[in-house]
Amino acid sequence: MKKRIPIVLVCCMMLSGALYAKTIGFACIYNSDAPTGSAELTMALETELFEFCFDYGIVATSIECIAENDERYEKNASLLKRFDSSVDYVVVVYCEYKQASINTVNRQQPAIKWQRLQWKCLDFSSQKVIFEERIDPSTIPENELRLKIKSAGQSIGTTMVETL
């Protein structure tokens, strides 16, 4: 009987922690005139954010990536409507991509240039912006675009955990 009481207490503590876990919803937007492959890059950033949340015990959900312009990023109320009331915060990410080219030995190959990264964290219940940041992707030290995305996801995740 004495062994059951500590086990029950530990289970209750774990359950109460799970009930009060922060829940974050992600809305990722990229420019509608972005080159082919931009949706995959935006989803890779979203995946990086999901993994970061998982590592910190934060429950995360998302809506489908949106291909629109930066005006959609500014409309907090319409973005929040896409989530139900079970989320505590909504993180909105806007990526802008442009067509570029890479010089190879014999010719130029098409490539994607990451022009802009902007993100904000919204409190779901009050609809107020808690934090907003703009990152110039060219300042991220990695050369390969996928590594830049990983680095940006880590940066956003760290700021998100520290702020919330």
C-alpha positions as CSV (number, residue, x, y, z in Angstrom):
1,M,0.0,0.0,0.0
2,K,2.8,2.4,0.9
3,K,4.4,1.9,-2.6
4,R,1.2,2.8,-4.4
5,I,0.9,6.3,-2.9
6,P,4.2,7.6,-4.4
7,I,3.4,6.0,-7.7
8,V,-0.1,7.6,-7.7
9,L,1.4,11.0,-6.8
10,V,4.0,10.8,-9.6
11,C,1.3,9.8,-12.1
12,C,-0.9,12.8,-11.0
13,M,2.1,15.2,-11.3
14,M,2.8,13.9,-14.8
15,L,-0.9,14.2,-15.8
16,S,-1.2,17.7,-14.4
17,G,1.9,18.7,-16.4
18,A,0.4,17.3,-19.6
19,L,-2.9,19.1,-19.0
20,Y,-1.1,22.5,-18.6
21,A,1.4,22.1,-21.5
22,K,1.6,25.1,-23.8
23,T,0.0,24.5,-27.2
24,I,1.3,26.4,-30.2
25,G,-0.2,26.5,-33.7
26,F,2.0,27.3,-36.7
27,A,0.8,29.2,-39.8
28,C,3.5,29.3,-42.5
29,I,3.0,31.7,-45.4
30,Y,5.2,32.1,-48.5
31,N,4.8,34.5,-51.5
32,S,2.5,33.3,-54.2
33,D,4.9,34.2,-57.0
34,A,7.7,32.0,-55.4
35,P,9.6,29.6,-57.6
36,T,8.9,25.9,-57.7
37,G,10.2,24.2,-54.6
38,S,9.4,27.1,-52.2
39,A,6.5,25.2,-50.6
40,E,8.9,22.4,-49.7
41,L,11.4,24.8,-48.1
42,T,8.6,26.4,-46.1
43,M,7.4,23.0,-44.9
44,A,11.0,22.1,-43.9
45,L,11.1,25.2,-41.7
46,E,7.7,24.2,-40.2
47,T,9.1,20.7,-39.6
48,E,12.1,22.2,-37.8
49,L,9.8,24.2,-35.6
50,F,7.7,21.1,-34.8
51,E,10.9,19.2,-33.8
52,F,12.0,22.0,-31.6
53,C,8.6,22.1,-29.8
54,F,8.7,18.3,-29.4
55,D,12.2,18.5,-27.8
56,Y,10.9,21.1,-25.3
57,G,7.6,19.3,-24.5
58,I,5.4,21.8,-26.2
59,V,2.3,20.6,-28.0
60,A,2.3,21.9,-31.6
61,T,-0.2,21.9,-34.5
62,S,-0.4,23.7,-37.8
63,I,-2.5,24.6,-40.7
64,E,-1.6,24.0,-44.3
65,C,1.1,26.3,-45.8
66,I,-0.5,29.4,-47.4
67,A,0.8,30.7,-50.7
68,E,-0.2,34.4,-50.6
69,N,1.5,37.8,-50.0
70,D,2.7,39.5,-47.0
71,E,-0.6,41.2,-46.5
72,R,-2.0,37.9,-45.3
73,Y,0.8,37.9,-42.6
74,E,-0.5,41.2,-41.3
75,K,-4.1,40.0,-40.8
76,N,-4.0,38.4,-37.3
77,A,-7.7,37.8,-36.9
78,S,-8.1,35.9,-40.1
79,L,-5.1,33.7,-39.3
80,L,-6.4,33.0,-35.8
81,K,-9.8,31.9,-37.1
82,R,-8.1,29.0,-38.8
83,F,-7.3,27.5,-35.4
84,D,-9.6,26.3,-32.7
85,S,-9.5,27.5,-29.1
86,S,-7.3,24.6,-27.9
87,V,-4.1,26.6,-28.8
88,D,-2.5,29.1,-26.5
89,Y,-0.3,30.8,-29.0
90,V,-0.1,31.0,-32.8
91,V,3.3,31.5,-34.5
92,V,3.0,33.0,-38.0
93,V,6.0,32.7,-40.3
94,Y,6.3,34.5,-43.6
95,C,9.0,33.5,-46.1
96,E,9.7,35.3,-49.4
97,Y,11.6,33.6,-52.2
98,K,12.8,34.8,-55.5
99,Q,14.1,33.0,-58.6
100,A,17.9,33.0,-58.8
101,S,20.6,31.2,-60.7
102,I,23.8,29.4,-59.8
103,N,26.9,29.5,-62.0
104,T,28.1,26.0,-62.8
105,V,31.1,25.0,-64.9
106,N,29.2,25.1,-68.2
107,R,26.0,27.0,-67.6
108,Q,23.7,28.7,-65.1
109,Q,21.2,26.6,-63.2
110,P,18.0,27.8,-61.7
111,A,17.9,28.2,-58.0
112,I,15.8,29.7,-55.2
113,K,16.9,32.7,-53.2
114,W,15.5,33.2,-49.8
115,Q,14.8,36.9,-49.6
116,R,13.0,37.5,-46.4
117,L,11.9,35.8,-43.2
118,Q,9.5,37.4,-40.8
119,W,7.7,35.8,-37.9
120,K,5.5,36.7,-35.0
121,C,3.9,35.1,-32.0
122,L,0.3,35.8,-31.2
123,D,-1.6,35.2,-28.0
124,F,-4.7,33.3,-29.1
125,S,-7.1,34.6,-26.5
126,S,-6.2,38.3,-26.6
127,Q,-5.1,38.3,-30.3
128,K,-2.2,40.5,-29.4
129,V,1.3,40.2,-30.8
130,I,3.7,39.0,-28.1
131,F,6.8,39.1,-30.2
132,E,7.8,39.9,-33.8
133,E,11.1,39.6,-35.6
134,R,12.4,40.0,-39.1
135,I,15.5,38.0,-40.1
136,D,17.5,38.7,-43.2
137,P,18.3,35.2,-44.5
138,S,21.5,36.4,-46.1
139,T,22.9,37.0,-42.6
140,I,22.6,33.4,-41.7
141,P,26.1,32.0,-42.0
142,E,25.3,28.7,-43.7
143,N,25.8,28.5,-47.4
144,E,23.3,25.7,-48.3
145,L,19.6,26.8,-48.2
146,R,18.5,23.7,-46.2
147,L,21.1,24.5,-43.5
148,K,19.9,28.1,-43.4
149,I,16.3,26.8,-42.8
150,K,17.5,24.6,-40.0
151,S,19.4,27.4,-38.4
152,A,16.4,29.8,-38.8
153,G,14.1,27.2,-37.2
154,Q,16.5,26.8,-34.2
155,S,16.7,30.6,-33.8
156,I,12.9,31.0,-34.0
157,G,12.4,28.1,-31.6
158,T,14.9,29.4,-29.1
159,T,13.3,32.9,-29.1
160,M,9.8,31.3,-28.8
161,V,10.8,29.2,-25.8
162,E,12.5,32.1,-24.0
163,T,9.6,34.5,-24.7
164,L,6.8,32.1,-23.7
